[in-house]
Amino acid sequence: MKLSRPVSWFLLAFGVWSWFIWITFVKNLVKDGSGLAFDNGHPTAYFWVHLTLAVVSFVLGTVIGGIGLRGVRALRSTS
């Protein structure tokens, strides 16, 4: 299957955006001062659920960004 140039760039941008957003979120989660993520220094269920969401999003962002990167490279090699 051949991806169009806009779709390839969109997928690549989505992958980069996903990493940027979720890295920022995990940094904020670790530094949480509200008591949601940590209770007396121990991680809470809130922490583990959101860390799991972040890891899944890293994986999906990497896969989707990789598909976009392959599409961009394929378009450049045919041009």
ABEGO torsion letter per residue (X at the ends): XBBBAAAAAAAAAAAAAAAAAAAAAAAAAAABAAGAABBGGBBBAAAAAAAAAAAAAAAAAAAAAAAAAAAAAAAAAAX
